[in-house]
Amino acid sequence: MSAPEVVVVGCGVVGLGAALNVQQKVHGSRVRIVTEATTPHTTADGAAGLWGPYIIEDTPVNKIIKWSSSTWDLFHGWMKSGANTSVMLIPGVTISNQELQPEPWRHIPFAYRHLDQPTIRKRFGDDYVSAYEYTSLVAEPLRFMPKLLEEFKSNGGIIEHRKVTCLEEEAKSADILVNCSGLGARELALDSQMYPVRGQVMRVHAPWVDSFFCDESDENFCYIIPNVETVVLGGTHQEDDSRLNVDLDDKRIIWSRCTTSMPSLQGSKWVRDWVGLRPTRRGGIRLEEDAITVEGRKVPVVHNYGHGGAGVSLFWGCGQEVAELVGQALHRIHGPPHKPQCYKHSKL
């Protein structure tokens, strides 16, 4: 019997993580990615890569913790091995003029603590009432995604560069389909719950910035996140906005808010602007098995989309769950897996 064919639709950070996990855990399968874009032309490539999952609407908290913890372990392993220079350990703070609740994932990063009122007033002024700080990991997707893509290829993975217009067409040549199409799921999976959240950021050269800063106040929403060579200044959170052009008014607001929060940025050098659309879903992340009937044959489909702006923090844990579902489906269809193959395991 030939090796089962697993087709992954989409090659953003979520699709790439799913494909690698299937390669590593579903032994005897062949994995093929069909995609219109690969790194450096995906939404994740513009992300700052700060590990810091937030609770996505209607996504169970235990799932967020499970998926983000696995991704933390991956990033931390890369950092400890010294093999991946895209990962840095960065301290920082989140502040607000409204009360911030303790994050359910606070046990995962290092040194998480809420600040008391005297400390908040002394450090940030009287306008703020709540703050917490912790030390997190920053993994820059633009740097680590090319390495994951090469790992996928070196393990025998195939990339087909083309636009997918119909899941049924892809299912014809697959034993199982994995749908990581992000915003494309609106059409491909007929999911009307998917919508874009526009994010605009700018990158500057400011090597003296060595901590992250997030202001969650509505009237001064901004964030400052160091990367390896640049610092990301953001940003916008504009729902149902599909514009991909740089908005000069947004750019002025980002610059004003970030330099007010961190005046030393006035001396930074502009590098580039970027706009991306976060693939967000009303009802939360969809990670579940479904099925498509093509030419009288029922083909299992594992959906994995709707991660919003948290894809980088969740992608590896979600990929592990995808691999579990794919393995279970193939076992039902073909019986026990073949003898394990020898693959690399994302150590970079």
C-alpha positions as CSV (number, residue, x, y, z in Angstrom):
1,M,0.0,0.0,0.0
2,S,1.3,3.5,-0.9
3,A,2.0,6.0,1.8
4,P,-1.1,8.1,2.8
5,E,-1.2,11.5,1.2
6,V,-1.7,14.4,3.6
7,V,-2.4,17.8,1.9
8,V,-2.0,21.0,3.9
9,V,-3.7,24.1,2.5
10,G,-1.8,27.2,3.6
11,C,1.8,27.9,4.5
12,G,1.6,30.6,7.1
13,V,3.1,29.9,10.5
14,V,0.0,27.8,11.4
15,G,0.1,25.7,8.2
16,L,3.8,25.2,8.4
17,G,3.6,24.1,12.0
18,A,0.8,21.7,11.2
19,A,2.8,20.2,8.2
20,L,5.9,19.7,10.3
21,N,4.1,18.1,13.1
22,V,2.3,15.7,10.8
23,Q,5.7,14.8,9.2
24,Q,7.2,14.1,12.6
25,K,4.3,12.3,14.3
26,V,2.3,10.6,11.6
27,H,4.8,8.1,10.4
28,G,4.6,6.7,6.9
29,S,2.6,9.6,5.5
30,R,3.6,12.0,2.7
31,V,2.9,15.6,3.3
32,R,2.3,18.2,0.6
33,I,1.6,21.9,1.2
34,V,-0.5,23.8,-1.4
35,T,-0.2,27.5,-1.0
36,E,-0.3,30.8,-2.8
37,A,2.4,32.3,-0.6
38,T,5.3,31.2,1.5
39,T,7.7,33.1,3.8
40,P,8.6,35.9,3.6
41,H,5.3,36.8,2.0
42,T,2.8,35.6,4.7
43,T,1.0,37.5,7.4
44,A,3.2,36.0,10.2
45,D,6.4,37.4,8.5
46,G,5.4,40.9,9.7
47,A,4.7,39.9,13.3
48,A,7.0,40.9,16.1
49,G,6.9,37.4,17.5
50,L,6.3,38.2,21.2
51,W,5.0,35.1,23.0
52,G,2.0,36.3,24.9
53,P,-1.3,34.6,24.1
54,Y,-4.5,36.3,24.7
55,I,-7.9,34.6,25.3
56,I,-9.6,34.4,21.9
57,E,-13.4,34.8,22.1
58,D,-15.1,31.4,22.8
59,T,-11.9,29.5,22.6
60,P,-11.6,27.4,25.8
61,V,-8.9,28.7,28.2
62,N,-7.5,25.2,28.7
63,K,-6.9,24.9,25.0
64,I,-5.1,28.3,24.8
65,I,-2.9,27.3,27.7
66,K,-2.1,23.9,26.2
67,W,-1.3,25.2,22.7
68,S,0.7,28.2,23.9
69,S,2.7,26.2,26.5
70,S,3.8,23.8,23.7
71,T,4.9,26.7,21.6
72,W,6.8,28.3,24.5
73,D,8.6,25.0,25.0
74,L,9.6,25.0,21.3
75,F,11.0,28.6,21.5
76,H,12.7,28.0,24.8
77,G,14.3,24.9,23.4
78,W,15.6,26.8,20.4
79,M,17.0,29.5,22.7
80,K,18.7,27.1,25.1
81,S,20.3,25.2,22.2
82,G,21.8,28.4,20.7
83,A,20.9,27.1,17.3
84,N,18.3,29.7,16.5
85,T,19.3,33.3,16.7
86,S,15.7,34.5,16.1
87,V,14.8,33.9,19.8
88,M,15.5,36.3,22.6
89,L,14.5,36.4,26.3
90,I,12.9,39.8,26.8
91,P,11.5,41.4,30.0
92,G,8.6,43.8,29.7
93,V,5.4,45.3,31.0
94,T,1.7,45.7,30.1
95,I,-0.2,48.7,31.5
96,S,-3.7,50.0,31.4
97,N,-6.0,52.7,32.8
98,Q,-8.5,50.0,33.6
99,E,-8.1,46.9,35.8
100,L,-6.1,44.1,34.2
101,Q,-7.1,40.6,35.3
102,P,-4.4,38.0,36.0
103,E,-3.6,36.2,32.8
104,P,-4.5,32.5,32.9
105,W,-1.2,31.7,31.2
106,R,0.8,33.6,33.8
107,H,2.5,30.4,35.1
108,I,4.3,29.8,31.8
109,P,6.7,32.7,31.3
110,F,9.2,33.9,33.8
111,A,8.7,36.2,36.8
112,Y,5.1,37.2,36.1
113,R,3.8,39.6,38.7
114,H,1.2,42.4,39.1
115,L,2.5,45.8,40.2
116,D,1.1,47.6,43.2
117,Q,-0.4,51.1,42.9
118,P,2.6,53.0,44.3
119,T,4.9,51.3,41.8
120,I,2.5,52.0,38.9
121,R,2.2,55.7,39.8
122,K,5.9,56.1,40.2
123,R,6.8,54.4,36.9
124,F,3.9,55.4,34.6
125,G,2.0,58.3,36.2
126,D,-1.4,58.8,37.7
127,D,-3.4,57.9,34.6
128,Y,-2.7,54.2,35.0
129,V,-4.3,51.9,37.5
130,S,-3.1,48.4,36.6
131,A,0.0,46.7,35.3
132,Y,1.9,43.4,35.2
133,E,5.3,42.5,34.1
134,Y,7.0,39.3,33.1
135,T,9.9,38.0,31.0
136,S,8.9,36.4,27.7
137,L,10.4,35.0,24.6
138,V,10.5,36.9,21.3
139,A,10.8,34.6,18.2
140,E,10.9,36.6,15.0
141,P,8.9,34.7,12.4
142,L,10.7,36.4,9.5
143,R,13.9,34.6,10.7
144,F,12.6,31.2,11.9
145,M,10.0,30.5,9.3
146,P,12.5,30.0,6.4
147,K,14.4,27.5,8.6
148,L,11.1,25.6,9.3
149,L,10.3,25.6,5.6
150,E,13.7,24.1,4.7
151,E,13.3,21.5,7.4
152,F,9.9,20.5,5.9
153,K,11.5,20.2,2.5
154,S,14.5,18.2,3.8
155,N,12.1,15.8,5.4
156,G,10.6,15.0,2.0
157,G,7.8,17.6,2.1
158,I,6.5,19.0,-1.2
159,I,5.4,22.6,-1.8
160,E,3.0,23.4,-4.6
161,H,2.7,27.2,-5.3
162,R,-0.8,28.0,-6.5
163,K,-4.0,29.6,-5.2
164,V,-6.5,27.1,-3.8
165,T,-10.0,27.9,-4.8
166,C,-11.9,24.8,-3.7
167,L,-11.2,22.3,-0.9
168,E,-13.0,19.6,-2.8
169,E,-10.5,19.8,-5.7
170,E,-7.6,19.4,-3.3
171,A,-9.3,16.5,-1.6
172,K,-9.4,14.5,-4.8
173,S,-5.7,13.8,-4.5
174,A,-5.6,13.4,-0.7
175,D,-6.2,10.8,1.9
176,I,-6.7,13.6,4.4
177,L,-6.8,17.4,4.1
178,V,-5.6,19.9,6.6
179,N,-7.2,23.4,6.2
180,C,-4.9,26.1,7.5
181,S,-6.2,28.8,5.1
182,G,-6.7,31.6,7.6
183,L,-8.9,34.3,6.1
184,G,-9.3,32.1,3.0
185,A,-11.6,29.9,5.1
186,R,-14.4,32.4,4.5
187,E,-14.6,31.0,1.0
188,L,-13.0,27.6,1.2
189,A,-14.9,26.4,4.3
190,L,-17.8,28.8,3.8
191,D,-17.2,30.1,7.3
192,S,-18.9,33.4,7.6
193,Q,-17.5,33.8,11.1
194,M,-14.0,34.7,9.7
195,Y,-13.1,38.4,9.5
196,P,-10.0,40.5,9.2
197,V,-8.5,42.6,11.9
198,R,-6.1,45.1,10.3
199,G,-2.7,45.6,11.9
200,Q,-0.3,48.3,10.9
201,V,3.2,48.6,12.4
202,M,6.5,50.3,11.8
203,R,10.0,49.1,12.3
204,V,12.8,51.3,13.5
205,H,16.4,50.9,14.3
206,A,16.8,51.5,18.1
207,P,19.3,49.0,19.5
208,W,19.1,50.5,23.0
209,V,15.6,49.2,23.5
210,D,15.9,45.9,25.4
211,S,12.4,45.4,26.9
212,F,8.9,45.3,25.5
213,F,6.1,47.7,26.5
214,C,2.3,47.3,25.9
215,D,-0.3,50.0,26.7
216,E,-3.8,48.4,26.7
217,S,-5.6,51.7,27.2
218,D,-8.0,52.4,24.4
219,E,-7.0,56.0,24.0
220,N,-3.3,55.2,24.0
221,F,-3.1,51.7,22.7
222,C,0.4,50.9,21.6
223,Y,3.2,48.4,21.8
224,I,7.0,48.4,21.5
225,I,8.7,45.1,20.9
226,P,12.4,44.6,20.2
227,N,13.5,42.1,17.5
228,V,17.0,41.1,16.5
229,E,17.8,44.0,14.3
230,T,14.8,46.3,14.6
231,V,12.1,47.4,17.1
232,V,8.5,46.9,16.2
233,L,6.2,49.9,17.0
234,G,2.5,49.3,16.8
235,G,-0.2,49.4,16.1
236,T,-3.7,49.1,15.0
237,H,-6.6,46.7,15.7
238,Q,-9.2,47.6,13.1
239,E,-12.0,45.0,12.8
240,D,-13.5,44.2,9.4
241,D,-10.9,46.3,7.7
242,S,-9.1,44.7,4.7
243,R,-6.9,47.6,3.6
244,L,-3.4,46.6,3.0
245,N,-2.0,50.0,2.2
246,V,0.0,52.0,4.8
247,D,-2.3,54.6,6.3
248,L,-0.3,57.8,7.0
249,D,-2.7,58.8,9.8
250,D,-2.2,55.5,11.5
251,K,1.5,55.9,11.1
252,R,1.5,59.3,12.8
253,I,-0.6,58.0,15.7
254,I,1.7,54.9,16.2
255,W,4.7,57.2,16.2
256,S,3.2,59.7,18.6
257,R,1.9,57.1,21.1
258,C,5.2,55.1,21.1
259,T,7.5,58.0,21.4
260,T,5.3,59.5,24.2
261,S,5.5,56.2,26.1
262,M,9.3,55.8,25.4
263,P,10.8,59.2,24.5
264,S,14.2,57.7,23.6
265,L,12.5,56.4,20.4
266,Q,12.7,60.0,19.0
267,G,16.3,59.2,18.1
268,S,15.5,56.0,16.3
269,K,15.8,55.5,12.5
270,W,12.8,54.4,10.5
271,V,13.3,51.1,8.6
272,R,9.9,50.2,7.1
273,D,6.2,50.1,7.5
274,W,4.0,46.9,7.3
275,V,0.3,46.1,7.2
276,G,-1.2,42.7,7.7
277,L,-4.7,41.2,8.3
278,R,-5.1,39.0,11.4
279,P,-7.3,36.0,10.5
280,T,-9.9,36.3,13.3
281,R,-13.0,34.2,13.9
282,R,-16.1,34.9,15.8
283,G,-16.6,31.8,17.9
284,G,-12.9,31.3,18.4
285,I,-10.3,29.1,16.8
286,R,-11.6,26.2,14.8
287,L,-9.5,23.1,15.3
288,E,-11.5,20.0,14.6
289,E,-12.1,17.1,12.2
290,D,-14.7,17.4,9.5
291,A,-15.2,15.6,6.2
292,I,-15.7,16.3,2.5
293,T,-17.3,13.9,0.0
294,V,-15.7,13.9,-3.4
295,E,-16.5,11.4,-6.2
296,G,-18.3,9.2,-3.7
297,R,-15.3,9.1,-1.3
298,K,-15.4,10.7,2.2
299,V,-12.1,12.5,2.8
300,P,-11.4,13.7,6.4
301,V,-10.6,17.4,6.8
302,V,-8.8,18.8,9.8
303,H,-9.6,22.5,10.1
304,N,-7.0,24.7,11.9
305,Y,-7.7,28.4,11.5
306,G,-9.0,31.5,13.2
307,H,-6.0,32.3,15.3
308,G,-6.3,36.1,15.0
309,G,-3.1,37.8,16.2
310,A,-2.0,34.9,18.4
311,G,-0.9,32.5,15.7
312,V,2.8,32.8,16.5
313,S,2.1,32.1,20.2
314,L,-0.1,29.0,19.5
315,F,1.1,27.5,16.2
316,W,3.2,24.6,17.5
317,G,0.7,23.4,20.0
318,C,-2.1,23.6,17.4
319,G,0.1,21.7,15.0
320,Q,0.6,18.9,17.6
321,E,-3.2,18.6,17.9
322,V,-3.6,18.6,14.1
323,A,-1.1,15.7,13.9
324,E,-3.1,13.8,16.6
325,L,-6.3,14.2,14.6
326,V,-4.6,13.3,11.3
327,G,-3.1,10.2,12.8
328,Q,-6.4,9.0,14.3
329,A,-8.2,9.6,10.9
330,L,-5.5,7.7,9.0
331,H,-5.6,4.9,11.4
332,R,-9.3,4.5,10.9
333,I,-8.8,4.4,7.1
334,H,-5.6,2.5,6.7
335,G,-4.9,0.7,10.0
336,P,-1.7,1.0,12.0
337,P,1.0,3.3,10.7
338,H,4.1,2.2,8.8
339,K,7.5,1.8,10.4
340,P,8.7,5.2,11.6
341,Q,10.8,7.3,9.3
342,C,13.9,9.2,10.5
343,Y,13.1,13.0,10.6
344,K,14.6,16.0,12.1
345,H,12.6,17.5,15.0
346,S,12.4,21.3,14.8
347,K,15.6,21.9,16.7
348,L,16.9,24.3,14.0
